[in-house]
Each structure stands twice: as C-alpha cells, then as structure tokens.
C-alpha cells in the first residue's frame, strides 16, 4: 500500500509520477493508496491517478483510494475520476 500525505503540488507530482508508474507496472493485485493524510492534490496529480487507473485497467486491476479527505474526494468527484477508481 502506498501512503500519500500533505499537499501534492507540481514539485511533488514529479516524484509521484515515478512511484505510481513503478507501482502500477509491478502490481499483481489492485493498487491501494492510503489517502487519509492527503490534504490537497493538483491537476497534474489527478492526471497521474487517471493514468495509473488506465495502466491497472489494462492488467485487469483497479486503483483503490483509502480514506481520502473530503476536499480530496470532492476534487476527484468534480473531474469525474471517481468513475474510474474505487474509493474506500
């Protein structure tokens, strides 16, 4: 399980891109991300999550976000990403 915390802005999203790509490529089951400590994610991070969903979907797997804060969940709902991933 990956754990995301704090604010994911442009600088952090570069590192996130690498981590998500490696995790999705190595995944043998659904990829879980603990978002309980995540307060903000920018549009680039949202795009990275969508890209990760697509990579996992091609493998027959899903992306699961665990315990996202209301603000993060609202952002994902606004852009329609909750249709592509599972929120627990």
Backbone as JSON, one array per atom type, in Angstrom:
{
  "sequence": "XXXXXXXXXXXXXXXXXXXXXXXXXXXXXXXXXXXXXXXXXXXXXXXXXXXXXXXXXXXXXXXXXXXXXXXXXXXXXXXXXXXXXXXX",
  "N": [[0.84, -1.18, 0.0], [0.55, 2.16, -0.9], [1.27, 5.32, 0.6], [-0.02, 8.51, 0.77], [0.58, 11.83, 1.74], [-0.08, 15.13, 3.07], [0.41, 17.88, 0.88], [0.09, 17.64, -2.59], [1.65, 19.09, -4.99], [2.94, 20.72, -7.95], [5.76, 20.25, -7.8], [5.97, 17.98, -6.11], [4.47, 16.2, -7.58], [6.04, 15.27, -9.63], [7.75, 13.37, -8.48], [5.77, 11.66, -7.59], [4.78, 10.69, -10.0], [6.74, 8.89, -10.87], [6.72, 6.99, -8.78], [4.06, 6.03, -8.89], [3.99, 4.97, -11.5], [5.91, 2.9, -11.35], [4.76, 1.33, -9.34], [2.27, 0.61, -10.45], [3.11, -0.81, -12.68], [4.38, -2.99, -11.5], [2.32, -4.18, -10.12], [0.33, -6.87, -8.97], [-2.06, -7.22, -7.98], [-4.98, -5.28, -7.06], [-4.12, -1.84, -6.7], [-3.55, -0.18, -3.78], [-3.97, 2.94, -2.2], [-3.3, 4.79, 0.55], [-4.94, 7.53, 1.54], [-5.48, 9.01, 3.74], [-4.0, 10.97, 5.03], [-3.71, 12.89, 3.12], [-4.05, 16.13, 1.97], [-4.34, 17.83, -0.2], [-4.38, 17.78, -3.77], [-3.02, 18.54, -6.92], [-3.96, 19.39, -10.35], [-2.22, 18.02, -12.04], [-1.48, 15.82, -10.5], [-3.96, 14.57, -10.32], [-4.25, 13.81, -12.98], [-2.17, 11.96, -13.09], [-3.17, 9.97, -11.42], [-5.33, 9.12, -12.97], [-3.96, 8.14, -15.2], [-2.64, 6.02, -13.96], [-4.86, 4.48, -13.24], [-5.66, 3.68, -15.81], [-3.44, 2.15, -16.65], [-3.53, 0.07, -14.77], [-6.07, -0.94, -15.33], [-5.69, -2.08, -17.86], [-4.37, -4.33, -17.08], [-6.3, -5.7, -15.84], [-6.84, -4.86, -13.3], [-7.5, -2.65, -10.47], [-7.45, 0.73, -9.17], [-7.41, 1.7, -5.85], [-8.46, 4.01, -3.54], [-7.93, 4.8, -0.23], [-9.67, 6.1, 2.43], [-9.83, 8.98, 1.66], [-9.58, 12.5, 2.31], [-12.33, 14.82, 2.67], [-12.05, 17.1, 1.01], [-10.2, 16.24, -0.92], [-11.59, 14.08, -2.01], [-13.77, 15.45, -3.07], [-12.53, 16.96, -5.11], [-11.77, 14.86, -6.82], [-14.29, 13.9, -7.49], [-15.38, 16.09, -8.86], [-13.85, 16.2, -11.22], [-14.55, 13.81, -12.3], [-13.17, 11.48, -11.78], [-13.82, 9.57, -9.9], [-15.34, 7.73, -11.16], [-13.64, 5.97, -12.29], [-12.01, 4.8, -10.41], [-11.79, 3.1, -7.23], [-13.16, 4.05, -4.21], [-12.59, 3.78, -0.86]],
  "CA": [[0.0, 0.0, 0.0], [1.24, 3.45, -0.92], [0.7, 6.31, 1.51], [0.16, 9.89, 0.34], [0.28, 12.77, 2.81], [0.2, 16.55, 2.85], [0.0, 18.55, -0.35], [0.79, 17.21, -3.79], [1.65, 20.17, -5.98], [3.74, 20.41, -9.15], [7.07, 19.69, -7.44], [5.79, 16.62, -5.58], [3.85, 15.31, -8.56], [7.1, 14.64, -10.43], [8.13, 12.17, -7.74], [4.6, 10.79, -7.58], [4.69, 10.04, -11.32], [7.65, 7.75, -10.87], [6.24, 5.99, -7.81], [2.83, 5.41, -9.41], [4.32, 4.17, -12.68], [6.58, 1.68, -10.9], [3.81, 0.52, -8.57], [1.29, 0.06, -11.37], [3.76, -1.79, -13.53], [4.71, -4.17, -10.7], [1.13, -4.65, -9.41], [-0.24, -8.18, -9.26], [-3.43, -7.1, -7.47], [-5.39, -3.88, -7.02], [-3.18, -0.94, -6.04], [-4.18, 0.59, -2.71], [-3.28, 4.15, -1.78], [-3.84, 5.4, 1.76], [-5.03, 8.98, 1.35], [-6.02, 9.6, 4.97], [-3.22, 12.14, 5.38], [-3.58, 13.75, 1.95], [-4.9, 17.31, 2.11], [-4.52, 18.54, -1.47], [-3.65, 17.32, -4.94], [-3.23, 19.45, -8.04], [-4.49, 18.77, -11.56], [-1.24, 17.06, -12.57], [-1.62, 14.61, -9.68], [-5.21, 13.94, -10.75], [-3.92, 13.16, -14.24], [-1.34, 10.79, -12.79], [-4.06, 8.94, -10.89], [-6.07, 8.6, -14.11], [-3.0, 7.33, -15.97], [-2.45, 4.8, -13.17], [-6.09, 3.7, -13.43], [-5.61, 3.09, -17.15], [-2.4, 1.1, -16.65], [-4.04, -1.06, -14.0], [-7.21, -1.49, -16.06], [-5.15, -2.94, -18.91], [-3.93, -5.56, -16.43], [-7.46, -6.29, -15.17], [-6.76, -4.45, -11.91], [-8.1, -1.35, -10.14], [-6.82, 1.63, -8.2], [-8.29, 1.9, -4.7], [-8.04, 5.06, -2.61], [-8.43, 4.51, 1.1], [-9.9, 7.2, 3.38], [-9.45, 10.34, 1.24], [-10.25, 13.62, 2.99], [-13.46, 15.33, 1.9], [-11.58, 18.03, -0.04], [-9.58, 15.44, -1.97], [-12.67, 13.34, -2.64], [-14.55, 16.41, -3.85], [-11.75, 17.22, -6.32], [-11.87, 13.68, -7.68], [-15.66, 13.85, -7.99], [-15.58, 17.18, -9.83], [-13.23, 15.85, -12.5], [-15.11, 12.55, -12.75], [-12.23, 10.36, -11.58], [-14.41, 8.53, -9.06], [-15.94, 6.72, -12.05], [-12.57, 5.09, -12.76], [-11.3, 4.17, -9.31], [-12.61, 2.67, -6.11], [-12.89, 4.84, -3.01], [-13.0, 3.09, 0.37]],
  "C": [[0.88, 1.24, 0.0], [0.53, 4.38, 0.06], [1.03, 7.7, 0.98], [-0.25, 10.81, 1.48], [0.54, 14.2, 2.36], [-0.39, 17.08, 1.56], [0.79, 18.01, -1.53], [0.6, 18.32, -4.83], [2.57, 19.77, -7.13], [5.07, 19.74, -8.8], [6.94, 18.24, -6.97], [5.22, 15.67, -6.62], [4.87, 14.66, -9.49], [7.55, 13.34, -9.78], [6.98, 11.16, -7.73], [4.47, 10.04, -8.9], [5.54, 8.78, -11.36], [7.15, 6.63, -9.96], [5.0, 5.27, -8.33], [3.13, 4.52, -10.61], [4.97, 2.84, -12.28], [5.61, 0.76, -10.18], [2.78, -0.13, -9.48], [1.89, -1.03, -12.25], [4.07, -3.08, -12.78], [3.48, -4.82, -10.06], [0.66, -6.01, -9.91], [-1.68, -8.25, -8.73], [-3.76, -5.61, -7.44], [-4.38, -3.05, -6.24], [-3.95, -0.09, -5.04], [-3.31, 1.79, -2.35], [-4.0, 4.72, -0.56], [-3.78, 6.91, 1.61], [-5.49, 9.69, 2.62], [-5.26, 10.85, 5.4], [-3.04, 13.13, 4.24], [-4.57, 14.91, 2.06], [-5.22, 17.98, 0.79], [-3.78, 17.81, -2.58], [-4.02, 18.23, -6.11], [-3.71, 18.67, -9.27], [-3.51, 17.76, -12.17], [-1.32, 15.75, -11.8], [-2.89, 13.85, -10.04], [-4.97, 13.19, -12.06], [-3.08, 11.91, -14.04], [-2.19, 9.64, -12.25], [-4.86, 8.31, -12.03], [-5.18, 7.71, -14.98], [-2.76, 5.99, -15.27], [-3.67, 3.89, -13.29], [-6.05, 2.98, -14.77], [-4.61, 1.95, -17.23], [-2.91, -0.14, -15.92], [-5.2, -1.74, -14.72], [-6.75, -2.45, -17.17], [-4.67, -4.27, -18.37], [-5.08, -6.27, -15.72], [-7.52, -5.93, -13.7], [-7.39, -3.07, -11.72], [-7.2, -0.56, -9.2], [-7.83, 1.88, -7.1], [-7.69, 2.97, -3.79], [-8.72, 4.83, -1.28], [-8.49, 5.8, 1.91], [-9.45, 8.58, 2.9], [-10.23, 11.39, 2.03], [-11.35, 14.15, 2.07], [-13.03, 16.24, 0.76], [-10.96, 17.27, -1.21], [-10.66, 14.67, -2.74], [-13.51, 14.25, -3.53], [-13.84, 16.76, -5.17], [-11.88, 16.07, -7.31], [-13.27, 13.54, -8.28], [-15.89, 14.89, -9.08], [-15.02, 16.82, -11.2], [-13.69, 14.49, -13.04], [-14.22, 11.34, -12.55], [-12.82, 9.25, -10.71], [-15.13, 7.47, -9.88], [-14.91, 5.67, -12.46], [-11.81, 4.38, -11.64], [-12.27, 3.82, -8.2], [-12.18, 3.47, -4.89], [-13.45, 4.09, -1.81], [-12.94, 4.03, 1.53]]
}
